[in-house]
Amino acid sequence: MDSKQIKRLVECALFIAVATVLSLFEFKGPWALGGGITVCSMLPLVIIAHRHGIKWGVGSALIYSLIQLLLGLNNVSYAPDFITAVGIIMLDYVVAFTVIGFSACFNGVIKNRQLSIVVGIVVTFTLRFVCHFFSGLFIWEALYPNDAGWGPFVWSLAYNGSYMLPEIIITSVVAWLSYLPLKKYWHGEN
């Protein structure tokens, strides 16, 4: 392994650590039905994908997903059987967070790099939302029907949207505003 690869590995480890620490500071808006909103906890994963490419982005996001799984392991304990546990692990953690690593997939497709970053965030965070939505619809609603009496589709949409929509907006705005002053870092030119 050469020094460039070691530097990249260390940098990714540090960004994963920063993302993990940021994920611990959650807040809930008065509109929130569940979940937690963080202040850009996944932005370090987005930066990895843009600095080092999708391969490193997906690998780093996968490691982050496993850390999130360990931090949220008590959620898996609610599963009454193996299949449900696998569903929770995959939809709420592994797939949901790993898709963030694809956030640089619009580089080159969208010529304006600043815009491609935001589109990548919106698309991949929406994919994360879809994972949580299906988990809520098929797993959590079956385990714990909502008290509001809403249909499972509407409840999962509202529950997961109440924290994912603000997460998408906050991360997109911060990425957009940070691009110009930190352009060389976004491009991996340092």
N, C-alpha and C positions, 0 to 999 in steps of 0.2 A: 504494500500500500504506500503510495507516494504522499508527500506532504500536502498536496492539494486535496487529495481524497480524505486525509486525516482532518484537515481544516473543515471540509464540508461536513464530515461526520460529527465533529465537535459542535459546529454551528447548528446543525439540525438537532442535536441533543439539547443544546441550550434553548433553542426555539420551542421544542417540545416541553421543556421544563417551564418556560415562561407561560406557554399556553395552559399548562396544567395548573400553575399557581393562579392565573387569571380566572380559570374555571371555578375556583373555590370561592370567589367573591361574586355571589349571585344576589340579585334583588328581584322583587316581584312588583310589577306595576299594579295599580288599583284595579285594572281591567283583567289581570292575569287569572286564569282558571287553574293554572298549574305550571309546572316547569319553572326554570329560573332563567333570567336574562343576565348575561355577563357583559362586561365591557370589553368586547373584542377578544374573547379568549381564543377564538379560532383564527384570528388574523395572523399570528405567527406561522400557522400551517399554510395559509395562503401565500405568505411571503416566501416560505421554503419552496413551494411549487414554482413561483415566479423566478426565484434566484437560481434554482438548481434543476428545474424541469419536473415534469409530471411523475417520472419514476421515483425521484427522491420525495416529491410531494405526497404521493400515495403511500410510500413506505413509512414516511414520518407520520402521516395521518393514521395509518394502521397501528403504529406503536402508541400514538396518542389514544386511539380507541380502546386499546387494551388497558391502558392506565385508567381511562374513564370507567371501564368495566370493573376494574379492581376497586375504584373509589365508590362505585354504585352497586357493588356485589349484593348488598342487602335487597335490591330490587329483584334479583334473580331468585332469591329465597321465597318469593311469593308464588313462584311457579309450582303448580300441583304435580307436574310430571316432566319428564325429560324433554319431550317435544316442545312444550311451552317454554321451558328454560332456554332451549336452543333458539326459539323465536325471539325471546327477550334479548338474549345475547347478540344475535345477529341484527335485528331491526333497531334496537335501542342503542346499541353500542358499535359493533364492528362495522357494519355497512354504513350506518348513519354518519359516523365520523370519518370513515375512510374515504367517502366520496369527496370530502373537502380537498383531498390531495389532487383532484382533477381541476382545480380552480384556474390553472394556467392554460387550459385546453383551448382558450380563445385567442391566445397570443398568435399573431400572424394571420388569423382569420379576421379579426377586427384590427384594423391598422392602427387606430388610436389606442396606445397601450394602457393609458389611464382608464379608458372606457372598457377595454377588454378585461381589466382587473375587476371592475365593478360587475360586469356581466358574468364573469366567472364566479364571483361571490354569490350573486343572485341565483344563478343556475344550480351551483353545488349546494348551497344552503337550502334551496327549495327541494333538492333531492334528499337532503337530510330530513327536512320536514315530512316528505312523503314516507320515509322509513318510519318515523315516529307516528305519523297518521295511521299507517297500516297496523302498526303495533297496538295503537290505541283502539282501533276498530276491531281487530280480530283477537287480540290477547287481553288487554286490560279491561275492555268493556265486558268480556266474558267472565273475567275474574271478579271485577268490582263494577257492576252497573252504576252509571252516574245517578246522583241523587236529584239532579235537576229534572229528570224525566225526559230529557232530550233524546232523540234518536241517536244510535251509535255513530252514524256518519257525521251528523251535525256536532255531536259532543267532541269527537276526536278532532274534527276540523277546528272547532273553537278552542279546545284545550291546547292543542299543539300550536295553533296559530297565535295564541295569546303570548307566547314567548318567542316563537321562531320569527315572526314578522318583525318585532322590535330588534331581534338579533341581526336579521338581514339588513335592516335600515342602519343601525348603529355601525356595523362593520363596513358597510358600503360607504357611508359618509366618511368614516375615519380613513379608509383606504384611499378614497378620492382626494381628501385634503392632504394626506401624507405623501401622495405620489410625487408632486413637483419638488418639495423640499428634500425628499429622500430618494429621488429618482435613481441615483447610482446604486443605492442599496436594493431597490426593487429589481434592478437589472442584474445584480450580482457583480457590479464593477468595482468593488472594493476589496 
